Amino acid sequence: MVLKNVPLYLLVKLEHMRATPLKGLEAAVTSVELATKSMQVQVVENDGNQPQRTVKQCQFPVTAACTFTETIPYIVVDIATPPTEGLSLFNLYVTLSCSSGKSAIRLLRDFNAKVFQASHSSQLLAEDDQLKELDMETKEQWGRNGRGRQRN
């Protein structure tokens, strides 16, 4: 199938959803609206001219994701330094948090204990700060639109 025009929205069926169902759709179906943004860019042409052009970006704000939330009763982990890159605190947390506790973890081999004393990745910390800001901004916008809920 080839589309001539970009759809204005997508209908997405979610496994878990707390939003109010949309009229005429199944309870777990919601819409995702097309996000558009226009920007000016300067283009260098073959003759040396540099005209400005308007570029319009259209995309659906959707991120594919998969989560693993089960606790594994017993795990054997290898947290030795891999040959390609080092381990981060994030890697360690994700690996070790799958277990039901320290008595259920077995280490495959020795590891460098300094990996637990490393500082967090500056990129992950910056991303975490950005997500907090976006969360606050979203809550403020929802509150201004009368959609926010008061939680205790």
C-alpha positions as CSV (number, residue, x, y, z in Angstrom):
1,M,0.0,0.0,0.0
2,V,1.3,3.5,-0.9
3,L,-0.2,6.5,0.8
4,K,-0.6,9.7,-1.1
5,N,-1.1,11.8,2.1
6,V,0.2,11.4,5.6
7,P,-2.6,10.3,8.0
8,L,-3.6,12.9,10.7
9,Y,-3.5,10.3,13.4
10,L,-2.8,6.6,14.2
11,L,-5.0,4.3,16.2
12,V,-3.0,2.3,18.7
13,K,-4.2,-0.6,20.8
14,L,-2.4,-0.6,24.2
15,E,-2.2,-3.5,26.6
16,H,-2.6,-1.3,29.7
17,M,-4.2,2.1,29.4
18,R,-5.6,4.5,32.0
19,A,-7.0,7.1,29.6
20,T,-10.7,7.6,29.0
21,P,-11.8,5.5,26.1
22,L,-12.6,7.4,22.9
23,K,-16.2,7.3,21.7
24,G,-16.7,4.6,19.1
25,L,-13.5,2.7,19.8
26,E,-12.5,-0.3,21.9
27,A,-11.5,0.5,25.5
28,A,-7.8,-0.1,24.9
29,V,-7.6,1.9,21.6
30,T,-6.3,5.5,21.6
31,S,-5.2,8.0,19.0
32,V,-1.7,9.4,18.4
33,E,-1.8,12.7,16.5
34,L,0.7,13.7,13.9
35,A,3.3,16.2,15.1
36,T,4.5,18.8,12.7
37,K,7.3,21.3,12.9
38,S,8.4,23.8,10.3
39,M,11.9,25.3,10.2
40,Q,14.0,27.5,8.0
41,V,17.2,26.1,6.5
42,Q,19.8,27.8,4.3
43,V,20.8,25.8,1.2
44,V,24.0,26.3,-0.8
45,E,23.2,26.0,-4.5
46,N,25.7,25.1,-7.3
47,D,25.9,28.8,-8.4
48,G,26.8,29.9,-4.9
49,N,23.4,31.3,-3.9
50,Q,22.2,30.6,-0.4
51,P,18.4,30.8,-0.4
52,Q,16.4,29.9,2.6
53,R,13.9,27.1,2.3
54,T,11.1,26.0,4.6
55,V,11.3,22.3,5.7
56,K,8.3,20.8,7.3
57,Q,8.9,17.7,9.5
58,C,6.0,15.4,10.2
59,Q,6.2,12.4,12.4
60,F,4.1,10.4,14.9
61,P,5.5,10.7,18.5
62,V,5.8,7.0,19.0
63,T,8.6,5.0,20.5
64,A,8.6,1.2,20.3
65,A,9.4,-0.3,23.7
66,C,9.5,-3.6,25.5
67,T,9.9,-4.1,29.2
68,F,10.8,-7.1,31.2
69,T,9.2,-6.8,34.7
70,E,9.3,-10.4,35.9
71,T,11.5,-11.3,38.8
72,I,13.8,-14.3,38.1
73,P,14.0,-16.6,41.1
74,Y,17.7,-17.4,40.6
75,I,20.2,-15.8,38.3
76,V,23.8,-16.3,37.3
77,V,25.4,-13.1,36.1
78,D,28.6,-12.2,34.5
79,I,29.6,-8.7,35.5
80,A,33.3,-8.9,34.6
81,T,34.5,-6.2,32.2
82,P,33.4,-7.1,28.7
83,P,36.1,-7.0,26.0
84,T,34.3,-4.2,24.0
85,E,33.2,-1.6,26.5
86,G,33.0,-1.2,30.2
87,L,29.9,-1.7,32.3
88,S,27.9,1.2,33.6
89,L,25.9,1.5,36.8
90,F,22.8,1.4,34.7
91,N,23.9,-2.0,33.2
92,L,24.6,-3.4,36.6
93,Y,21.3,-2.1,38.0
94,V,19.3,-3.7,35.2
95,T,21.1,-7.0,35.5
96,L,21.0,-7.3,39.2
97,S,17.4,-6.0,39.7
98,C,16.0,-9.0,37.8
99,S,16.7,-11.2,40.8
100,S,14.6,-11.7,43.9
101,G,17.5,-10.6,46.1
102,K,21.2,-11.1,46.9
103,S,20.7,-14.7,48.1
104,A,19.4,-15.6,44.6
105,I,22.3,-14.2,42.7
106,R,25.4,-16.3,41.7
107,L,28.4,-14.6,40.0
108,L,29.9,-16.4,37.1
109,R,33.4,-15.1,37.8
110,D,35.4,-12.4,39.6
111,F,34.8,-8.7,38.7
112,N,36.3,-5.3,39.3
113,A,34.6,-3.9,42.4
114,K,35.5,-0.3,41.2
115,V,32.7,-0.5,38.7
116,F,30.2,0.0,41.6
117,Q,32.1,3.1,42.6
118,A,32.0,4.8,39.2
119,S,29.9,7.9,38.7
120,H,26.8,7.9,36.6
121,S,27.0,8.6,32.9
122,S,26.7,12.4,32.3
123,Q,24.5,11.6,29.3
124,L,22.1,9.5,31.3
125,L,21.9,12.2,34.0
126,A,21.3,14.9,31.4
127,E,18.5,12.7,29.8
128,D,17.0,12.1,33.2
129,D,16.9,15.9,33.9
130,Q,15.3,16.5,30.5
131,L,12.7,13.9,31.2
132,K,11.9,15.5,34.6
133,E,11.5,18.9,32.9
134,L,9.2,17.5,30.2
135,D,7.2,15.7,32.9
136,M,6.7,19.0,34.8
137,E,5.9,20.8,31.6
138,T,3.3,18.2,30.6
139,K,1.6,18.3,34.0
140,E,1.5,22.1,33.8
141,Q,-0.1,22.1,30.4
142,W,-2.7,19.5,31.4
143,G,-3.5,21.5,34.5
144,R,-4.0,24.7,32.4
145,N,-6.3,22.7,30.1
146,G,-8.3,21.5,33.1
147,R,-7.3,17.9,32.5
148,G,-5.0,17.4,35.5
149,R,-5.9,15.3,38.5
150,Q,-5.1,16.0,42.0
151,R,-3.3,13.1,43.7
152,N,-2.7,12.5,47.3
